[in-house]
């Protein structure tokens, strides 16, 4: 079994915030893979079922971000799991928007949700880092993450969430490379996607047929007019 946690803040006020991308990813995963309904448990909301061959519990802590570890720790202990069987999806300032990386263990890099989880279960859990970009200065971080995604973000955000859901089976089974490949297929598709069978000739435009030259002299160049022919033509012209 895997406990897959999405981080965010509860309530409609925060639903579309950049800080809530973990909640968004879990909602997409649950919807696409038929998990649910969501139930109140472990100071959070949970949805259970199977993704591929793996049994999973999805968890959205409802404790607010800086107390996320209370919910995660309670769920992990009740389900008798180890930190290595916990995967946390969270927003990542240090990745460009739409990028996704996996990480096992390590520090929390100042993320309040991860800081709280460290305090309750240690650091030896997996993370899915979902890039939201950085506002450029540390003083702008709090208002940035607590603001909604902009309209200009919607395309890459949709691709990222779809990619995470596509790769959920690989994530649950512990196949990190296959998970990242699934995300990349949505967020960075090949430029010639959908044209795999096209040849160079098919891609080149068909040449236009040449137009006939209506101004050309139709008399053969090797048969010049005789003097009598030219005189006859002049006589006809001035008659």
N, CA and C of each residue as an Amber inpcrd file, in Angstrom:
protein
   717
   0.8440000  -1.1980000   0.0000000   0.0000000   0.0000000   0.0000000
   0.8740000   1.2410000   0.0000000   0.3590000   2.2980000  -0.6630000
   1.0360000   3.5850000  -0.6530000   0.0640000   4.6540000  -0.1360000
   0.6040000   5.5500000   0.6820000  -0.1330000   6.7320000   1.1170000
   0.3580000   7.8890000   0.2520000  -0.5200000   8.4030000  -0.6110000
  -0.1670000   9.4860000  -1.5190000  -0.8480000  10.7530000  -1.0260000
  -0.0300000  11.7290000  -0.6580000  -0.5090000  12.9430000   0.0000000
  -0.3740000  14.1300000  -0.9470000  -1.4300000  14.9280000  -1.0390000
  -1.3530000  16.1940000  -1.7510000  -1.4330000  17.3250000  -0.7440000
  -0.5650000  18.3210000  -0.8690000  -0.5550000  19.4240000   0.0950000
  -1.3310000  20.6310000  -0.4260000  -1.9760000  21.3290000   0.5160000
  -2.7350000  22.5280000   0.1920000  -3.4050000  23.0620000   1.4410000
  -4.2240000  24.0730000   1.2640000  -5.0180000  24.6420000   2.3490000
  -6.4900000  24.3660000   2.0850000  -7.2720000  24.0460000   3.1230000
  -8.6830000  23.7140000   2.9240000  -9.5450000  24.9550000   2.7100000
 -10.6600000  24.7590000   2.0010000 -11.6250000  25.8380000   1.8280000
 -11.6000000  26.4430000   0.4340000 -12.7570000  26.9560000   0.0220000
 -12.9070000  27.5200000  -1.3220000 -11.9850000  28.7150000  -1.5570000
 -11.6830000  29.4430000  -0.5060000 -10.8350000  30.6360000  -0.6210000
  -9.4670000  30.3100000  -1.2110000  -8.9600000  29.1040000  -0.9100000
  -7.6120000  28.7280000  -1.3150000  -7.5840000  27.7470000  -2.4870000
  -8.7370000  27.3240000  -2.9530000  -8.8230000  26.1900000  -3.8780000
  -7.9730000  26.3540000  -5.1350000  -7.9020000  27.5670000  -5.6840000
  -7.1740000  27.7840000  -6.9390000  -5.7910000  28.3890000  -6.7210000
  -5.3240000  28.4410000  -5.4580000  -3.9980000  28.9910000  -5.1570000
  -2.8780000  28.1170000  -5.7180000  -1.7400000  28.7350000  -6.0070000
  -0.5580000  27.9710000  -6.4240000  -0.1350000  26.9710000  -5.3350000
  -0.3250000  27.3560000  -4.0760000   0.0510000  26.4950000  -2.9480000
  -0.7810000  25.2120000  -2.9160000  -1.8970000  25.1950000  -3.6330000
  -2.8170000  24.0530000  -3.5880000  -2.6630000  23.1010000  -4.7630000
  -1.5690000  23.1760000  -5.4860000  -1.4040000  22.3140000  -6.6400000
  -1.3680000  20.8280000  -6.2390000  -0.9340000  20.5380000  -5.0060000
  -0.9590000  19.1500000  -4.5330000  -2.3750000  18.6200000  -4.4200000
  -3.2890000  19.4360000  -3.8750000  -4.7120000  19.0650000  -3.8260000
  -5.2490000  18.8360000  -5.2330000  -4.9070000  19.7530000  -6.1490000
  -5.4000000  19.6570000  -7.5220000  -4.9610000  18.3460000  -8.1810000
  -3.7000000  17.9770000  -7.9600000  -3.1770000  16.7470000  -8.5550000
  -3.9070000  15.5220000  -8.0120000  -4.1890000  15.4990000  -6.7150000
  -4.9030000  14.3620000  -6.1350000  -6.3500000  14.3020000  -6.6220000
  -6.9940000  15.4520000  -6.7640000  -8.3560000  15.4660000  -7.2880000
  -8.4050000  14.8830000  -8.6930000  -7.4400000  15.2610000  -9.5350000
  -7.3930000  14.7220000 -10.8970000  -7.1230000  13.2250000 -10.8830000
  -6.2140000  12.7950000 -10.0310000  -5.8800000  11.3810000  -9.9250000
  -7.0930000  10.5620000  -9.4890000  -7.8000000  11.0360000  -8.4640000
  -8.9730000  10.3200000  -7.9570000 -10.0520000  10.2330000  -9.0290000
 -10.2910000  11.3350000  -9.7390000 -11.3200000  11.3430000 -10.7660000
 -10.9930000  10.4270000 -11.9280000  -9.7630000  10.4680000 -12.3990000
  -9.3680000   9.6810000 -13.5690000  -9.3060000   8.1890000 -13.2740000
  -8.9970000   7.8220000 -12.0230000  -8.7960000   6.4020000 -11.6880000
  -9.9390000   5.8220000 -10.8550000 -11.0210000   6.5630000 -10.7230000
 -12.2160000   6.0360000 -10.0690000 -12.0740000   5.7890000  -8.5840000
 -11.2800000   6.6090000  -7.9070000 -11.1400000   6.4640000  -6.4570000
 -12.1310000   7.3940000  -5.7530000 -12.5890000   6.9620000  -4.6090000
 -13.5150000   7.8160000  -3.8570000 -14.7320000   7.0290000  -3.4170000
 -15.6940000   7.7130000  -2.8190000 -15.7620000   9.1590000  -2.5870000
 -14.7900000   9.5910000  -1.4800000 -14.5590000  10.9010000  -1.4020000
 -13.7040000  11.4370000  -0.3580000 -14.4110000  11.3480000   0.9960000
 -13.6760000  10.8930000   2.0050000 -14.2190000  10.7470000   3.3580000
 -13.3250000  11.4710000   4.3600000 -13.9250000  11.9890000   5.4140000
 -13.1700000  12.6940000   6.4540000 -12.4920000  11.6700000   7.3660000
 -11.1600000  11.6500000   7.3490000 -10.3590000  10.7510000   8.1880000
  -8.9960000  11.3880000   8.4210000  -8.3730000  11.0400000   9.5280000
  -6.9840000  11.4360000   9.8060000  -6.7840000  12.9540000   9.7110000
  -7.7530000  13.7240000  10.1770000  -7.6830000  15.1870000  10.0850000
  -7.5370000  15.6500000   8.6260000  -8.1230000  14.8800000   7.7420000
  -8.0360000  15.2040000   6.3250000  -9.1630000  14.5560000   5.5530000
  -9.0460000  14.5470000   4.2350000  -9.9860000  13.8610000   3.3540000
  -9.2350000  12.7480000   2.6450000  -9.8360000  11.5530000   2.6110000
  -9.1740000  10.4100000   1.9910000 -10.0510000   9.7920000   0.9160000
  -9.3920000   9.2080000  -0.0660000 -10.0500000   8.4010000  -1.0940000
  -9.1980000   7.1470000  -1.2720000  -9.8500000   5.9830000  -1.3240000
  -9.1190000   4.7160000  -1.3650000  -9.4730000   3.9280000  -2.6030000
  -8.5840000   3.0130000  -2.9640000  -8.8440000   2.1170000  -4.0800000
  -7.5510000   1.5680000  -4.6380000  -7.6120000   1.1330000  -5.8960000
  -6.4280000   0.6060000  -6.5680000  -6.1110000   1.4430000  -7.8000000
  -4.8500000   1.6740000  -7.9770000  -4.3540000   2.2650000  -9.2150000
  -3.4030000   1.2350000  -9.8000000  -3.8320000   0.5960000 -10.8790000
  -3.0880000  -0.5570000 -11.3760000  -3.1740000  -1.6840000 -10.3690000
  -2.0470000  -2.2830000 -10.0450000  -2.0230000  -3.3830000  -9.0840000
  -1.8420000  -2.9040000  -7.6510000  -1.5830000  -1.6370000  -7.4630000
  -1.2500000  -1.1200000  -6.1260000  -2.4850000  -0.5880000  -5.4090000
  -2.6130000  -0.9210000  -4.1440000  -3.6380000  -0.3320000  -3.3100000
  -3.1130000   0.9910000  -2.7720000  -3.9340000   2.0320000  -2.8500000
  -3.4780000   3.3590000  -2.4320000  -4.5320000   4.0310000  -1.5660000
  -4.0570000   4.9180000  -0.7080000  -4.9110000   5.8440000   0.0270000
  -4.4380000   7.2470000  -0.3360000  -5.3330000   8.0450000  -0.9070000
  -5.0280000   9.4410000  -1.1950000  -5.4470000  10.2770000   0.0060000
  -4.6210000  11.2430000   0.3820000  -4.8930000  12.0690000   1.5650000
  -4.6760000  13.5450000   1.2630000  -5.7000000  14.3570000   1.5480000
  -5.5820000  15.8180000   1.4950000  -5.7440000  16.3370000   2.9280000
  -4.6450000  16.6730000   3.6260000  -4.7610000  17.1850000   4.9990000
  -5.6320000  18.4380000   5.0460000  -6.4760000  18.5150000   6.0750000
  -7.3620000  19.6740000   6.2470000  -6.9350000  20.5180000   7.4490000
  -5.6810000  20.4240000   7.7950000  -5.1440000  21.1040000   8.9860000
  -4.5170000  22.4540000   8.6700000  -4.5740000  22.8780000   7.4180000
  -3.8000000  23.9950000   6.8830000  -2.3500000  23.5510000   6.7090000
  -1.6980000  24.2200000   5.7650000  -0.4050000  23.7610000   5.2650000
   0.6210000  23.5400000   6.3680000   0.7550000  24.4880000   7.2940000
   1.8480000  24.4120000   8.2560000   1.6380000  23.3800000   9.3570000
   0.4970000  22.6710000   9.3150000   0.2590000  21.5750000  10.2610000
   0.0000000  20.2500000   9.5280000   0.4080000  20.1830000   8.2710000
   0.1370000  18.9930000   7.4500000   0.6590000  17.7080000   8.0780000
   1.7610000  17.7920000   8.7970000   2.3660000  16.5960000   9.3790000
   1.4800000  15.8840000  10.3810000   0.5890000  16.6220000  11.0530000
  -0.3260000  15.9750000  12.0020000  -1.1980000  14.9530000  11.2910000
  -1.7440000  15.3460000  10.1430000  -2.6110000  14.4570000   9.3750000
  -1.8280000  13.3010000   8.7640000  -0.6840000  13.6190000   8.1730000
   0.1290000  12.5800000   7.5200000   0.6180000  11.5640000   8.5410000
   1.0960000  12.0410000   9.6980000   1.5910000  11.1320000  10.7300000
   0.5030000  10.2170000  11.2560000  -0.6920000  10.7680000  11.4850000
  -1.8050000   9.9520000  11.9830000  -2.1830000   8.8720000  10.9720000
  -2.2640000   9.2460000   9.6950000  -2.6260000   8.2780000   8.6580000
  -1.5690000   7.2000000   8.5230000  -0.3060000   7.5740000   8.5220000
   0.7730000   6.6060000   8.3580000   0.7860000   5.5910000   9.4940000
   0.6010000   6.0600000  10.7140000   0.6210000   5.1380000  11.8460000
  -0.5930000   4.2170000  11.8330000  -1.7650000   4.7350000  11.5330000
  -2.9810000   3.9110000  11.5080000  -2.8770000   2.8340000  10.4270000
  -2.3420000   3.1990000   9.2640000  -2.2370000   2.2520000   8.1540000
  -1.0170000   1.3430000   8.2730000  -0.2270000   1.5470000   9.3500000
   0.9630000   0.7400000   9.6140000   1.9550000   0.7890000   8.4380000
   2.2250000   1.9920000   7.9720000   3.1550000   2.1890000   6.8630000
   4.4560000   2.8000000   7.3830000   5.4830000   2.6910000   6.5830000
   6.7540000   3.3410000   6.8790000   6.8420000   4.6430000   6.0750000
   7.7330000   5.5620000   6.4600000   7.8930000   6.7800000   5.6650000
   8.2140000   6.5000000   4.1920000   8.9110000   5.4020000   3.9230000
   9.2570000   5.0630000   2.5410000   8.0270000   4.7400000   1.6990000
   6.8910000   4.4790000   2.3540000   5.6440000   4.1670000   1.6390000
   4.7250000   5.3920000   1.5320000   5.2650000   6.5510000   1.8710000
   4.5280000   7.8150000   1.7850000   5.1070000   8.6460000   0.6420000
   4.2220000   9.1910000  -0.1920000   4.6200000  10.0610000  -1.2960000
   3.8430000  11.3660000  -1.1620000   4.5470000  12.4850000  -1.1690000
   3.9170000  13.7930000  -0.9800000   4.0470000  14.6100000  -2.2620000
   2.9250000  15.1080000  -2.7650000   2.9120000  15.9900000  -3.9280000
   2.7660000  17.4290000  -3.4470000   3.6690000  18.3050000  -3.8860000
   3.6650000  19.6780000  -3.3570000   4.1670000  20.6690000  -4.3860000
   3.8410000  21.9390000  -4.1720000   4.3240000  23.0250000  -5.0180000
   5.8110000  23.2470000  -4.7880000   6.5170000  23.6050000  -5.8750000
   7.9610000  23.7860000  -5.7920000   8.3630000  25.0960000  -6.4720000
   8.8220000  26.0580000  -5.6560000   9.2390000  27.3580000  -6.1660000
  10.4990000  27.2770000  -7.0220000  11.3590000  26.3260000  -6.7350000
  12.6590000  26.2580000  -7.3960000  12.6280000  25.5050000  -8.7220000
  11.4310000  25.1630000  -9.2010000  11.2890000  24.5620000 -10.5230000
  10.4440000  25.4770000 -11.4030000  10.7850000  25.5270000 -12.6750000
  10.0200000  26.3430000 -13.6190000   8.5830000  25.8350000 -13.7020000
   7.6350000  26.6990000 -14.0090000   6.2360000  26.2750000 -14.1130000
   6.0680000  25.0960000 -15.0720000   5.3660000  24.0640000 -14.5930000
   5.1000000  22.8960000 -15.4150000   6.1240000  21.7840000 -15.3150000
   7.2600000  22.0330000 -14.6570000   8.2740000  20.9950000 -14.4990000
   7.9080000  20.0740000 -13.3340000   8.3970000  18.8470000 -13.3920000
   8.1040000  17.8620000 -12.3440000   9.3700000  17.0700000 -12.0510000
   9.6620000  16.8930000 -10.7710000  10.8240000  16.1110000 -10.3620000
  10.4470000  15.2170000  -9.1840000  11.1510000  14.1090000  -9.0550000
  10.9940000  13.2040000  -7.9150000  12.1770000  13.3710000  -6.9660000
  11.9080000  13.1660000  -5.6870000  12.9670000  13.2560000  -4.6860000
  12.6630000  12.2870000  -3.5590000  13.6980000  11.6450000  -3.0670000
  13.5760000  10.7490000  -1.9120000  14.3850000  11.3330000  -0.7650000
  13.7210000  11.6080000   0.3600000  14.4280000  12.1260000   1.5220000
  14.9710000  13.5260000   1.2940000  15.8170000  13.9760000   2.2170000
  16.4200000  15.2920000   2.1080000  15.6640000  16.3490000   2.8890000
  16.1080000  17.5900000   2.7560000  15.5390000  18.6880000   3.5240000
  14.2050000  19.1640000   2.9880000  13.6230000  20.1360000   3.7320000
  12.3160000  20.6600000   3.3340000  12.4150000  21.9690000   2.5650000
  13.6140000  22.5490000   2.4630000  13.8680000  23.7650000   1.6880000
  12.9460000  24.9160000   2.0640000  12.5140000  24.9640000   3.3210000
  11.6790000  26.0680000   3.7790000  10.1950000  25.9290000   3.4870000
   9.7990000  24.8330000   2.8650000   8.3720000  24.6210000   2.5810000
   7.6620000  24.2540000   3.8830000   6.6570000  25.0390000   4.2740000
   6.0310000  24.8390000   5.5850000   5.3220000  23.5020000   5.7140000
   4.7200000  23.0230000   4.6310000   4.0590000  21.7220000   4.6890000
   5.0560000  20.6030000   4.9020000   6.1620000  20.6400000   4.1510000
   7.1980000  19.6140000   4.3100000   7.8650000  19.7200000   5.6730000
   8.0580000  20.9430000   6.1500000   8.6610000  21.1420000   7.4690000
   7.8350000  20.4170000   8.5430000   6.5160000  20.5540000   8.4590000
   5.6320000  19.9120000   9.4240000   5.6840000  18.3940000   9.2970000
   5.7290000  17.8960000   8.0710000   5.8010000  16.4380000   7.8610000
   7.1210000  15.8980000   8.4160000   8.2090000  16.6320000   8.2120000
   9.4960000  16.2300000   8.7860000   9.3880000  16.0510000  10.2960000
   8.6830000  16.9570000  10.9410000   8.5770000  16.9240000  12.4020000
   7.8060000  15.6910000  12.8860000   6.8920000  15.1710000  12.0620000
   6.0360000  14.0620000  12.4960000   6.4800000  12.6870000  12.0120000
   7.1150000  12.6070000  10.8310000   7.4890000  11.2710000  10.3360000
   8.9540000  11.1900000   9.9080000   9.7180000  12.2760000  10.0560000
  11.0940000  12.2680000   9.5820000  11.1600000  12.6800000   8.1150000
  12.3310000  12.4930000   7.5230000  12.5400000  12.9830000   6.1590000
  12.5780000  11.8940000   5.0930000  12.4680000  10.6280000   5.4850000
  12.6860000   9.5280000   4.5420000  11.4310000   9.1540000   3.7630000
  10.7520000  10.1500000   3.2250000   9.5580000   9.8870000   2.4090000
   9.7940000  10.4400000   1.0070000   8.9660000  10.0180000   0.0640000
   9.1200000  10.4680000  -1.3150000   8.3700000  11.7630000  -1.5720000
   8.8600000  12.5360000  -2.5310000   8.1800000  13.7850000  -2.8860000
   8.0530000  13.8650000  -4.4040000   6.9290000  14.4000000  -4.8450000
   6.7340000  14.7850000  -6.2340000   6.6980000  16.3050000  -6.2380000
   7.7300000  16.9210000  -6.7880000   7.8870000  18.3750000  -6.7730000
   7.2680000  18.9560000  -8.0390000   6.2300000  19.7630000  -7.8780000
   5.4740000  20.3080000  -9.0010000   5.8260000  21.7880000  -9.1560000
   6.5320000  22.1130000 -10.2180000   7.0550000  23.4570000 -10.4000000
   5.9870000  24.5180000 -10.6180000   6.0950000  25.6090000  -9.8620000
   5.1900000  26.7480000 -10.0460000   5.9750000  28.0280000 -10.3520000
   7.3130000  27.9480000 -10.3750000   8.1280000  29.1260000 -10.6170000
   8.2890000  29.9700000  -9.3630000   9.1850000  30.9340000  -9.4470000
   9.5080000  31.8060000  -8.3060000   9.1660000  33.2460000  -8.6470000
   8.6170000  34.0180000  -7.7010000   8.2490000  35.4000000  -8.0180000
   9.4460000  36.3260000  -8.1780000  10.6400000  35.8760000  -7.8250000
  11.8300000  36.6850000  -8.0520000  12.4740000  37.2470000  -6.8000000
  11.7170000  37.3670000  -5.7090000  12.2850000  37.8860000  -4.4530000
  11.5850000  37.1840000  -3.2980000  12.3410000  36.8730000  -2.2480000
  11.7840000  36.1100000  -1.1330000  10.6340000  36.8330000  -0.4430000
  10.6260000  38.1690000  -0.4840000   9.5380000  38.9150000   0.1500000
   8.2130000  38.7580000  -0.5880000   8.2700000  38.2970000  -1.8300000
   7.0520000  38.1300000  -2.6370000   6.5130000  36.7090000  -2.5980000
   7.2400000  35.8020000  -1.9180000   6.8710000  34.3890000  -1.9630000
   5.4930000  34.1270000  -1.3580000   5.2350000  34.6460000  -0.1490000
   3.9570000  34.3540000   0.5230000   2.7540000  34.8080000  -0.3020000
   2.7040000  36.0670000  -0.7680000   1.5500000  36.4540000  -1.5870000
   1.4760000  35.7040000  -2.9100000   2.6350000  35.2990000  -3.4400000
   2.6680000  34.5710000  -4.7110000   2.0220000  33.1890000  -4.5770000
   2.4390000  32.4180000  -3.5710000   1.8980000  31.0600000  -3.4390000
   0.4470000  31.0660000  -2.9770000   0.0250000  32.1350000  -2.3080000
  -1.3570000  32.2350000  -1.8350000  -2.2510000  33.0020000  -2.8130000
  -1.7630000  33.1970000  -4.0340000  -2.5650000  33.7800000  -5.1080000
  -2.9720000  32.6920000  -6.0810000  -4.0790000  32.9290000  -6.7890000
  -4.5600000  31.9530000  -7.7630000  -3.6310000  31.8940000  -8.9780000
  -3.6190000  30.7520000  -9.6290000  -2.9310000  30.6490000 -10.9080000
  -3.5530000  31.6450000 -11.8850000  -2.7010000  32.2520000 -12.7020000
  -3.1740000  33.2170000 -13.6970000  -3.7720000  32.4820000 -14.9040000
  -4.5330000  33.2190000 -15.7040000  -5.0940000  32.6270000 -16.9220000
  -3.9990000  32.0880000 -17.8250000  -2.8800000  32.7870000 -17.8710000
  -1.7710000  32.3590000 -18.7190000  -1.1560000  31.0380000 -18.2540000
  -1.4270000  30.6310000 -17.0180000  -0.8830000  29.3830000 -16.4700000
  -1.7440000  28.1670000 -16.8040000  -2.9540000  28.3640000 -17.2830000
  -3.9130000  27.2690000 -17.3400000  -3.4890000  26.1430000 -18.2700000
  -2.8610000  26.4570000 -19.4010000  -2.4880000  25.3980000 -20.3430000
  -1.4190000  24.4760000 -19.7560000  -0.3350000  25.0730000 -19.2300000
   0.7120000  24.2040000 -18.6840000   0.2360000  23.4910000 -17.4250000
  -0.6190000  24.1460000 -16.6370000  -1.1330000  23.5120000 -15.4310000
  -1.9830000  22.2880000 -15.7760000  -2.8370000  22.4320000 -16.7680000
  -3.6650000  21.3020000 -17.1910000  -2.8070000  20.1550000 -17.7010000
  -1.7850000  20.4600000 -18.4860000  -0.8950000  19.4060000 -18.9920000
  -0.1740000  18.7070000 -17.8500000   0.2920000  19.4740000 -16.8610000
   1.0100000  18.8830000 -15.7340000   0.1040000  17.9630000 -14.9240000
  -1.1060000  18.4090000 -14.6210000  -2.0240000  17.5900000 -13.8340000
  -2.4080000  16.3220000 -14.5860000  -2.6300000  16.4340000 -15.8840000
  -2.9500000  15.2480000 -16.6860000  -1.7770000  14.2800000 -16.7010000
  -0.5630000  14.8310000 -16.8000000   0.6150000  13.9720000 -16.8100000
   0.8050000  13.2220000 -15.5080000   0.5900000  13.9050000 -14.3840000
   0.7050000  13.2510000 -13.0770000  -0.3300000  12.1330000 -12.9570000
  -1.5380000  12.3880000 -13.4190000  -2.5770000  11.3590000 -13.3670000
  -2.2420000  10.1910000 -14.2970000  -1.7340000  10.5020000 -15.4950000
  -1.3310000   9.4400000 -16.4250000  -0.2730000   8.5300000 -15.7990000
   0.6350000   9.1340000 -15.0360000   1.7300000   8.3630000 -14.4510000
   1.4440000   7.7890000 -13.0830000   0.1970000   7.9220000 -12.6100000
  -0.1330000   7.5040000 -11.2410000   0.1380000   6.0220000 -10.9980000
  -0.1400000   5.1850000 -11.9810000   0.1000000   3.7470000 -11.7960000
   1.5850000   3.4770000 -11.5770000   2.4360000   4.1210000 -12.3760000
   3.8790000   3.9560000 -12.2140000   4.3400000   4.5150000 -10.8700000
   3.7820000   5.6520000 -10.4680000   4.1530000   6.2490000  -9.1820000
   3.8010000   5.3110000  -8.0360000   2.6070000   4.7510000  -8.0750000
   2.1580000   3.8630000  -7.0000000   2.9690000   2.5680000  -6.9490000
   3.4770000   2.1320000  -8.0980000   4.2520000   0.8860000  -8.1380000
   5.7360000   1.1120000  -7.8620000   6.1440000   2.3880000  -7.7140000
   7.5410000   2.6870000  -7.4090000   8.4340000   2.8330000  -8.6190000
   7.8380000   2.9590000  -9.8150000   8.6190000   3.0940000 -11.0380000
   8.7590000   4.5790000 -11.3910000   9.7490000   5.2270000 -10.7760000
   9.9460000   6.6590000 -10.9580000  10.1990000   7.0760000 -12.4000000
  11.1130000   6.4050000 -13.1260000  11.3730000   6.8110000 -14.5080000
  10.1350000   6.7420000 -15.3990000   9.3320000   5.6960000 -15.2270000
   8.1220000   5.5770000 -16.0560000   7.1240000   6.6700000 -15.6990000
   7.0540000   7.0220000 -14.4170000   6.1800000   8.1260000 -14.0060000
   6.6140000   9.4290000 -14.6720000   7.8950000   9.7400000 -14.6270000
   8.3900000  10.9810000 -15.2170000   8.2030000  10.9880000 -16.7330000
   8.3240000   9.8200000 -17.3610000   8.0810000   9.7500000 -18.8040000
   6.6270000  10.0790000 -19.1350000   5.7060000   9.5980000 -18.2890000
   4.2870000   9.8850000 -18.5100000   4.0090000  11.3790000 -18.3790000
   4.6350000  12.0150000 -17.3950000   4.4580000  13.4580000 -17.2240000
   5.0440000  14.2030000 -18.4220000   6.2350000  13.7940000 -18.8510000
   6.8940000  14.4680000 -19.9700000   6.1010000  14.3330000 -21.2640000
   5.4030000  13.2080000 -21.4280000   4.6030000  13.0210000 -22.6410000
   3.4900000  14.0470000 -22.7500000   3.0460000  14.5630000 -21.6000000
   2.0090000  15.6130000 -21.6060000   2.6140000  17.0190000 -21.6400000
   3.7030000  17.2050000 -20.9120000   4.2290000  18.5600000 -20.7470000
   5.2640000  18.9400000 -21.7960000   5.8950000  17.9510000 -22.4260000
   6.9080000  18.2450000 -23.4440000   6.8180000  17.2340000 -24.5710000
   5.6800000  17.1900000 -25.3030000   5.5250000  16.2000000 -26.3760000
   6.4750000  16.4920000 -27.5230000   6.8860000  15.4480000 -28.2940000
   7.7700000  15.6780000 -29.4450000   7.1280000  16.6480000 -30.4290000
   7.9610000  17.4290000 -31.0810000   7.4280000  18.4150000 -32.0240000
   6.6990000  17.7690000 -33.1880000   7.1050000  16.5430000 -33.5850000
   6.4630000  15.8810000 -34.7060000   5.4020000  14.8950000 -34.2430000
   4.8710000  15.1280000 -33.0040000   3.8330000  14.2290000 -32.4970000
   2.6590000  14.2230000 -33.4570000   2.1660000  13.0110000 -33.7550000
   1.0470000  12.8750000 -34.6710000   1.4660000  12.8260000 -36.1190000
   2.7810000  12.9510000 -36.4100000   3.2670000  12.9150000 -37.7830000
   4.3360000  11.8540000 -37.9330000   4.2450000  10.8080000 -37.1100000
   5.3090000   9.8080000 -37.1070000   5.4520000   9.1410000 -38.4620000
   4.3530000   8.9910000 -39.2190000   4.4160000   8.3000000 -40.5030000
   4.7240000   9.2100000 -41.6590000   4.8540000  10.4920000 -41.4220000
   5.0780000  11.4300000 -42.5130000   6.5040000  11.3260000 -43.0300000
   6.6690000  11.4190000 -44.3480000   7.9920000  11.4160000 -44.9500000
   8.3640000  12.8320000 -45.3330000   9.6240000  12.9960000 -45.7140000
  10.0730000  14.3170000 -46.1330000   9.2820000  14.8000000 -47.3400000
   8.9790000  13.8660000 -48.2840000   8.2310000  14.2460000 -49.4790000
   6.8240000  14.6750000 -49.1340000   6.2000000  13.9930000 -48.1200000
   4.8350000  14.3500000 -47.7380000   4.7940000  15.7410000 -47.1210000
   5.8760000  16.1020000 -46.4390000   5.8890000  17.3830000 -45.7540000
   6.1290000  18.5360000 -46.7150000   6.7660000  18.2480000 -47.8620000
   7.0850000  19.3100000 -48.8030000   5.8640000  19.6720000 -49.6330000
   5.6470000  20.9590000 -49.9400000   4.4990000  21.3450000 -50.7460000
   4.6360000  20.8600000 -52.1780000   3.5150000  20.5070000 -52.8310000
   3.5330000  20.0500000 -54.2060000   3.8810000  21.2070000 -55.1220000
   4.7550000  20.9780000 -56.1030000   5.1050000  22.0730000 -57.0190000
   3.9180000  22.4650000 -57.8740000   3.7950000  23.7680000 -58.1510000
   2.7170000  24.2250000 -59.0110000   3.0500000  23.9160000 -60.4710000
   2.0430000  23.5650000 -61.2700000   2.3170000  23.3610000 -62.7010000
   2.7090000  24.6800000 -63.3480000   3.6620000  24.6210000 -64.2750000
   4.1250000  25.8300000 -64.9510000   3.0560000  26.3720000 -65.8780000
   2.9000000  27.7120000 -65.8920000   1.9400000  28.3400000 -66.7940000
   2.5340000  28.4270000 -68.1930000   1.7110000  28.2320000 -69.2280000
   2.2290000  28.3690000 -70.5900000   2.6390000  29.8030000 -70.8640000
   3.7200000  29.9980000 -71.6190000   4.2150000  31.3210000 -71.9650000
   3.4820000  31.8180000 -73.2010000   2.4870000  32.6690000 -72.9890000
   1.6550000  33.1400000 -74.1080000   2.3070000  34.2590000 -74.8900000
   3.4400000  34.7710000 -74.4400000   4.1090000  35.8730000 -75.1440000
   5.1830000  35.3780000 -76.1020000   5.4570000  34.1100000 -76.1210000
   6.5480000  33.5900000 -76.9410000   6.1730000  33.6150000 -78.4260000
   7.1700000  33.8830000 -79.2670000   6.9910000  33.8330000 -80.7210000
   6.8490000  32.3830000 -81.1370000   5.7540000  32.0500000 -81.8070000
   5.4940000  30.6500000 -82.1430000   6.2170000  30.2200000 -83.4080000
   6.8480000  31.1670000 -84.1400000   7.5640000  30.7880000 -85.3480000
   8.9160000  30.2300000 -84.9720000   9.3190000  29.1040000 -85.4980000
  10.6060000  28.5100000 -85.1570000  11.7390000  29.4880000 -85.3810000
  12.6990000  29.5110000 -84.4460000  13.8100000  30.4560000 -84.5100000
  14.7320000  30.1690000 -85.6640000  14.7740000  28.9050000 -86.1600000
  15.7050000  28.5510000 -87.2310000  15.0870000  28.7330000 -88.6140000
  13.8940000  29.3840000 -88.7230000  13.2740000  29.6460000 -90.0110000
  12.9460000  31.1300000 -90.1240000  13.9280000  32.0250000 -90.3120000
  13.6760000  33.4630000 -90.3790000  12.8100000  33.8120000 -91.5820000
  12.0370000  34.9250000 -91.5180000  11.1850000  35.3610000 -92.6120000
  12.0530000  35.8300000 -93.7880000  11.5900000  35.5270000 -94.9840000
  12.3000000  35.9990000 -96.1900000  11.9620000  37.4570000 -96.4420000
  12.7280000  38.1170000 -97.3220000  12.5010000  39.5190000 -97.6450000
  11.1350000  39.7210000 -98.2800000  10.7550000  38.8230000 -99.1490000
   9.4380000  38.9550000 -99.8000000   8.3040000  38.8030000 -98.7930000
   8.4970000  37.9510000 -97.8260000   7.4630000  37.7830000 -96.7850000
   7.3240000  39.0550000 -95.9850000   8.4760000  39.7110000 -95.6450000
   8.4070000  40.9320000 -94.8590000   7.7450000  42.0580000 -95.6400000
   8.0480000  42.1550000 -96.9450000   7.4330000  43.1820000 -97.7960000
   5.9360000  42.9590000 -97.9180000   5.5430000  41.7140000 -98.0360000
   4.1290000  41.3980000 -98.1370000   3.3990000  41.7930000 -96.8500000
   4.0590000  41.5730000 -95.7330000   3.4310000  41.9260000 -94.4570000
   3.2750000  43.4230000 -94.3310000   4.2900000  44.2110000 -94.7920000
   4.1930000  45.6570000 -94.7250000   3.0990000  46.1770000 -95.6470000
   2.9870000  45.5920000 -96.8400000   1.9350000  45.9960000 -97.7800000
   0.5600000  45.7790000 -97.1770000   0.3740000  44.6470000 -96.5280000
  -0.9270000  44.3440000 -95.9100000  -1.2040000  45.3230000 -94.7750000
  -0.1520000  45.7400000 -94.0420000  -0.3340000  46.6190000 -92.8840000
  -0.8080000  48.0040000 -93.2950000  -0.2750000  48.5490000 -94.4070000
  -0.6100000  49.9220000 -94.8140000  -1.6620000  49.9620000 -95.9100000
  -2.2840000  48.8780000 -96.2160000  -3.3050000  48.8650000 -97.2500000
  -4.5550000  49.5770000 -96.7720000
